[in-house]
Amino acid sequence: MIRVGLIGGGGIASAHIRGYTAHADRIAVTAIADAVPETVERRAAELGARGFADYREMIAAGELDAVDICLPHHLHADAVVAAAEAGLHVLCEKPLCLRPVEAGRVQHAVAASGVTLMCAHNQLFLPAVAAAKEVLDSGRLGRVYEVRTTDCFHNDFDPANMGWRASAATSGGGELIDTGYHPTYLMLHLAGSVPVEAVAMLSTHRLTFAEGEDSAQVIVRFENGAVGTLWTSWAYDPPEITERFSVVAEHGTLHSDGTSLHVHLRGGGTTSTTYEPVDTFVAEIGHFADALTTASRPLHTEKEGIEALGMILAGYESARTRTIAPVLRAADTVLRPAEAGSTGAPQ
């Protein structure tokens, strides 16, 4: 049995808990930490877990194998580093962290301890995504030319319920680094290469009370020559004809609404498959348990987490400067010795 400490019991934690319930025979939340006493009491009773007011105390208790981080964005890096330094495996909600110096600290802590870090990129577990990745990796479509990803919806945020997401200091920006993180890591996954540069336009169409944007369009060039286009928004629902993702490649194309996958080989006809819906969070927790049990690499580790962050930060830099901006990569975040020894507040 893998013993997990849940760090943060609100919001997205409910979806993660569904996963632990579904895989209760091999992985379980045995401790919960949250700064809100009522949340600790409620979740501890729900899970039959031990409650803590501070995740550092929970880690120090020494009764865990891993942690699951479900905190506001700006708190992710410190929690990852604390867990890794204690020798605990990590499942971390998106985004992995917010700034390059945090990425460096995270990467160093994970490498130094030898633990497994898995990014909680749940949309990778959509059956249509898994099938598309299998087609691309098989080489049937040849070299990838273009990838398009979309994640838009009419968000009901208002000044009373948006909470920490309304502040750029705690969220890291606006919609792009939040919901926009999903089509970003999905683009990375399908492109099958390292991102190198990006250009973006950000907009605020409706949620004018928030500090960050509510919509974004980003174009990314990858090392293999592929170009990705990302469209994401909290301001509106997309037209019904909009694909969830699509790929144009050397020998054909594929596209999906997230449920069905259509693969067209030039001169070879089209195949269409519709998949039964799955709870991607249940699949995500199962994958985390598999990775720890078999000592295998998760689909996305800190490497892909840093690359997805780099695409988004490049988008913000591009919009700020009206230029094409270079993308931060995992290799760019290797710390100098003096930095590696510091676990203080990120700069």
C-alpha positions as CSV (number, residue, x, y, z in Angstrom):
1,M,0.0,0.0,0.0
2,I,1.4,3.4,-1.1
3,R,0.7,6.0,1.7
4,V,0.0,9.5,0.4
5,G,-0.1,12.8,2.2
6,L,-2.6,15.2,0.5
7,I,-1.3,18.7,0.6
8,G,-4.3,21.0,0.2
9,G,-7.8,19.7,0.7
10,G,-9.9,22.2,-1.3
11,G,-11.0,22.5,-4.9
12,I,-9.2,20.0,-7.1
13,A,-8.5,17.7,-4.2
14,S,-12.0,16.3,-4.6
15,A,-11.2,15.0,-8.1
16,H,-7.9,13.4,-6.8
17,I,-9.8,11.8,-3.9
18,R,-12.0,10.0,-6.5
19,G,-8.9,8.5,-7.9
20,Y,-7.6,7.2,-4.6
21,T,-11.1,5.8,-3.8
22,A,-11.0,3.9,-7.1
23,H,-7.6,2.5,-6.4
24,A,-7.9,1.9,-2.7
25,D,-6.4,-1.5,-2.9
26,R,-2.9,-0.1,-3.7
27,I,-2.7,3.6,-2.9
28,A,-4.4,5.6,-0.2
29,V,-4.4,9.1,1.4
30,T,-3.3,8.5,5.0
31,A,-2.7,12.1,6.0
32,I,-4.1,15.5,5.0
33,A,-2.7,19.0,5.5
34,D,-4.5,22.2,5.0
35,A,-4.3,25.7,6.6
36,V,-8.1,25.8,7.1
37,P,-9.1,23.8,10.2
38,E,-12.6,23.0,8.9
39,T,-11.1,21.5,5.7
40,V,-8.6,19.4,7.7
41,E,-11.4,18.1,9.9
42,R,-13.8,17.3,7.1
43,R,-11.2,15.6,4.8
44,A,-9.6,13.7,7.6
45,A,-13.0,12.2,8.6
46,E,-13.8,11.5,4.9
47,L,-10.6,9.7,4.3
48,G,-9.9,8.2,7.7
49,A,-6.6,10.1,7.6
50,R,-4.5,11.9,10.1
51,G,-5.0,15.7,9.9
52,F,-2.3,18.4,10.0
53,A,-2.4,22.2,9.9
54,D,1.0,22.4,8.2
55,Y,2.3,20.1,5.5
56,R,5.8,20.4,6.9
57,E,4.7,18.8,10.1
58,M,2.9,16.1,8.1
59,I,6.1,15.3,6.2
60,A,8.2,15.4,9.3
61,A,5.9,12.7,10.9
62,G,7.6,10.2,8.6
63,E,4.7,8.0,7.8
64,L,4.4,8.6,4.1
65,D,5.7,7.3,0.8
66,A,4.5,10.2,-1.4
67,V,2.6,13.5,-1.4
68,D,-0.1,14.9,-3.7
69,I,0.1,18.7,-4.0
70,C,-3.2,20.5,-4.6
71,L,-2.3,24.0,-3.4
72,P,-2.7,27.4,-5.0
73,H,-0.1,27.8,-7.8
74,H,2.4,30.0,-5.9
75,L,2.9,27.4,-3.2
76,H,3.7,24.4,-5.4
77,A,7.5,24.8,-5.6
78,D,8.2,25.0,-1.9
79,A,6.0,21.9,-1.3
80,V,7.7,19.9,-4.0
81,V,11.1,20.8,-2.7
82,A,10.2,20.0,0.9
83,A,8.7,16.6,-0.1
84,A,11.6,15.6,-2.3
85,E,14.2,16.6,0.3
86,A,12.4,14.2,2.7
87,G,12.6,11.4,0.1
88,L,8.9,11.4,-0.8
89,H,7.6,10.9,-4.3
90,V,5.4,13.7,-5.6
91,L,2.3,14.1,-7.7
92,C,1.9,17.8,-8.3
93,E,-1.1,19.7,-9.8
94,K,-0.5,22.1,-12.7
95,P,1.4,24.3,-13.0
96,L,4.6,22.7,-11.6
97,C,5.8,26.1,-10.4
98,L,5.7,29.7,-11.6
99,R,9.2,31.0,-12.3
100,P,12.5,29.8,-13.7
101,V,14.3,29.9,-10.3
102,E,11.5,27.8,-8.8
103,A,11.9,25.3,-11.7
104,G,15.6,25.1,-10.9
105,R,15.0,24.4,-7.3
106,V,12.4,21.7,-8.1
107,Q,14.6,20.0,-10.6
108,H,17.6,20.0,-8.3
109,A,15.6,18.7,-5.3
110,V,14.1,15.8,-7.4
111,A,17.4,14.9,-9.0
112,A,19.3,15.0,-5.7
113,S,16.8,12.8,-3.9
114,G,16.1,10.4,-6.7
115,V,12.4,10.5,-6.1
116,T,9.7,10.3,-8.8
117,L,7.8,13.4,-9.6
118,M,4.7,13.1,-11.8
119,C,2.9,16.2,-13.1
120,A,-0.9,15.9,-12.8
121,H,-1.6,16.4,-16.4
122,N,-5.0,14.6,-16.4
123,Q,-6.0,15.2,-20.0
124,L,-3.2,12.9,-21.2
125,F,-5.4,10.1,-19.9
126,L,-8.3,10.8,-22.3
127,P,-8.5,7.6,-24.4
128,A,-8.6,9.7,-27.6
129,V,-5.3,11.4,-26.6
130,A,-3.7,8.1,-25.8
131,A,-4.8,6.6,-29.1
132,A,-3.6,9.7,-31.0
133,K,-0.2,9.5,-29.3
134,E,0.1,5.8,-30.3
135,V,-0.7,6.7,-33.9
136,L,2.0,9.4,-33.9
137,D,4.6,7.3,-32.2
138,S,4.0,4.5,-34.7
139,G,5.2,6.6,-37.5
140,R,2.0,6.0,-39.6
141,L,1.6,9.7,-40.2
142,G,5.2,10.5,-40.7
143,R,6.8,13.8,-39.5
144,V,4.5,16.1,-37.6
145,Y,4.0,19.5,-39.2
146,E,1.4,21.2,-37.1
147,V,-0.5,20.6,-33.8
148,R,-3.6,22.5,-32.7
149,T,-5.1,22.4,-29.2
150,T,-8.1,24.1,-27.7
151,D,-9.6,24.5,-24.2
152,C,-12.3,27.1,-23.9
153,F,-15.4,27.5,-21.8
154,H,-17.7,30.2,-20.3
155,N,-16.3,30.5,-16.8
156,D,-18.7,31.7,-14.1
157,F,-16.0,33.4,-12.0
158,D,-16.9,36.6,-10.3
159,P,-15.2,38.9,-7.8
160,A,-16.7,36.9,-4.9
161,N,-15.7,33.4,-6.0
162,M,-12.5,33.7,-8.0
163,G,-10.3,33.8,-4.9
164,W,-6.5,33.5,-5.3
165,R,-6.9,33.1,-9.1
166,A,-7.8,36.8,-9.4
167,S,-4.2,37.8,-8.3
168,A,-1.3,37.4,-10.7
169,A,1.0,37.1,-7.6
170,T,-0.7,33.9,-6.5
171,S,-1.9,32.4,-9.8
172,G,1.2,33.4,-11.9
173,G,-0.8,35.3,-14.5
174,G,-4.3,34.6,-15.7
175,E,-6.2,32.0,-17.8
176,L,-3.2,30.9,-19.8
177,I,-1.2,29.5,-16.8
178,D,-4.4,28.0,-15.3
179,T,-6.8,26.3,-17.8
180,G,-4.4,27.2,-20.6
181,Y,-1.9,24.8,-19.0
182,H,-4.0,21.9,-20.3
183,P,-3.8,22.6,-24.1
184,T,-0.1,23.6,-23.5
185,Y,1.0,20.2,-22.1
186,L,-1.3,18.4,-24.6
187,M,0.4,20.3,-27.5
188,L,3.8,19.3,-26.0
189,H,2.8,15.7,-25.8
190,L,1.5,15.5,-29.4
191,A,4.4,17.5,-31.0
192,G,6.8,15.0,-29.5
193,S,9.7,17.5,-29.4
194,V,11.2,20.2,-27.3
195,P,9.6,23.7,-27.6
196,V,12.1,26.5,-28.6
197,E,10.2,29.7,-29.2
198,A,6.7,31.2,-28.8
199,V,4.5,34.2,-29.7
200,A,1.2,35.1,-28.0
201,M,-1.7,37.5,-27.9
202,L,-3.5,37.8,-24.6
203,S,-7.0,39.3,-24.2
204,T,-9.5,40.2,-21.4
205,H,-12.9,40.0,-23.0
206,R,-15.2,39.5,-20.0
207,L,-13.5,38.8,-16.6
208,T,-12.2,42.4,-16.2
209,F,-12.1,42.2,-12.4
210,A,-9.1,39.8,-12.6
211,E,-5.5,40.9,-12.9
212,G,-4.6,38.5,-15.6
213,E,-6.0,37.7,-19.1
214,D,-9.2,35.6,-19.6
215,S,-8.2,34.4,-23.1
216,A,-5.0,33.6,-25.0
217,Q,-3.7,32.5,-28.4
218,V,-0.2,31.1,-28.5
219,I,2.0,29.8,-31.4
220,V,5.0,27.6,-30.5
221,R,7.8,26.3,-32.7
222,F,9.4,23.0,-31.7
223,E,12.9,21.6,-32.2
224,N,11.7,19.1,-34.8
225,G,10.2,21.9,-36.9
226,A,6.6,21.3,-35.9
227,V,4.5,24.4,-35.1
228,G,1.8,24.4,-32.5
229,T,-1.3,26.7,-32.2
230,L,-3.1,26.9,-28.9
231,W,-6.5,28.6,-28.2
232,T,-7.8,28.9,-24.7
233,S,-10.4,31.0,-22.8
234,W,-12.6,31.5,-19.8
235,A,-14.6,34.1,-21.6
236,Y,-16.6,32.0,-24.0
237,D,-17.6,28.6,-25.3
238,P,-16.0,27.7,-28.7
239,P,-18.0,27.1,-31.8
240,E,-19.3,23.5,-32.0
241,I,-17.0,22.7,-35.0
242,T,-13.9,23.4,-32.9
243,E,-11.6,20.4,-32.4
244,R,-10.1,19.6,-29.0
245,F,-6.9,18.7,-30.8
246,S,-5.6,18.1,-34.3
247,V,-2.4,17.1,-36.0
248,V,-1.2,17.7,-39.6
249,A,1.6,15.4,-40.6
250,E,3.6,14.2,-43.5
251,H,1.3,11.3,-44.5
252,G,-2.1,12.5,-43.2
253,T,-4.0,14.1,-40.3
254,L,-5.8,13.3,-37.1
255,H,-8.4,15.3,-35.1
256,S,-10.5,14.8,-32.0
257,D,-13.3,16.4,-30.1
258,G,-11.9,14.7,-27.0
259,T,-14.2,11.7,-27.3
260,S,-13.8,10.5,-30.9
261,L,-10.5,10.2,-32.9
262,H,-10.5,10.5,-36.7
263,V,-7.3,9.5,-38.5
264,H,-6.9,10.2,-42.2
265,L,-4.1,8.7,-44.2
266,R,-3.5,10.4,-47.5
267,G,-4.6,7.9,-50.1
268,G,-5.5,5.4,-47.4
269,G,-9.0,6.4,-46.2
270,T,-10.2,7.5,-42.8
271,T,-10.8,5.6,-39.6
272,S,-13.0,6.9,-36.8
273,T,-13.2,5.6,-33.3
274,T,-15.4,6.7,-30.4
275,Y,-14.3,6.0,-26.9
276,E,-16.2,5.5,-23.7
277,P,-15.9,8.4,-21.3
278,V,-13.4,7.9,-18.5
279,D,-12.6,9.8,-15.3
280,T,-9.2,11.2,-16.2
281,F,-8.4,11.8,-12.5
282,V,-9.0,8.2,-11.6
283,A,-6.8,7.1,-14.5
284,E,-4.1,9.7,-13.4
285,I,-4.0,8.3,-9.8
286,G,-3.8,4.8,-11.2
287,H,-0.9,5.8,-13.4
288,F,0.9,7.4,-10.4
289,A,0.5,4.2,-8.4
290,D,1.8,2.1,-11.4
291,A,4.8,4.4,-11.7
292,L,5.7,4.0,-8.0
293,T,5.0,0.3,-7.9
294,T,7.1,-0.6,-11.0
295,A,9.7,2.2,-10.7
296,S,8.7,3.4,-14.2
297,R,8.7,6.9,-15.6
298,P,5.4,8.7,-15.5
299,L,4.1,10.2,-18.8
300,H,5.1,13.7,-17.7
301,T,7.8,14.4,-15.1
302,E,9.4,17.6,-14.0
303,K,11.0,17.8,-17.5
304,E,7.7,18.2,-19.2
305,G,6.3,20.3,-16.4
306,I,9.2,22.8,-16.9
307,E,8.8,22.7,-20.7
308,A,5.1,23.4,-20.4
309,L,5.8,26.3,-18.0
310,G,8.5,27.5,-20.4
311,M,5.9,27.7,-23.2
312,I,3.6,29.7,-21.1
313,L,6.2,32.1,-19.7
314,A,7.5,32.6,-23.3
315,G,3.9,33.5,-24.2
316,Y,3.7,36.1,-21.5
317,E,7.0,37.5,-22.5
318,S,6.0,37.7,-26.1
319,A,2.8,39.5,-25.3
320,R,4.6,41.9,-23.0
321,T,7.4,42.7,-25.5
322,R,5.5,42.0,-28.8
323,T,8.3,39.7,-29.9
324,I,9.0,36.1,-30.5
325,A,10.3,34.8,-27.2
326,P,12.6,31.9,-26.4
327,V,11.2,29.0,-24.4
328,L,12.7,28.0,-21.0
329,R,13.7,24.4,-21.1
330,A,14.6,21.9,-18.3
331,A,18.3,22.1,-19.3
332,D,18.2,25.9,-18.8
333,T,17.2,25.6,-15.1
334,V,20.2,23.6,-13.8
335,L,21.2,25.5,-10.6
336,R,24.7,26.7,-9.8
337,P,26.1,25.2,-6.5
338,A,25.2,28.3,-4.4
339,E,21.6,28.3,-5.7
340,A,21.2,24.5,-5.2
341,G,21.9,24.9,-1.5
342,S,19.1,27.4,-1.0
343,T,15.6,26.3,-0.2
344,G,14.3,29.7,0.9
345,A,11.6,31.6,-0.7
346,P,11.8,31.8,-4.5
347,Q,12.9,35.1,-6.0
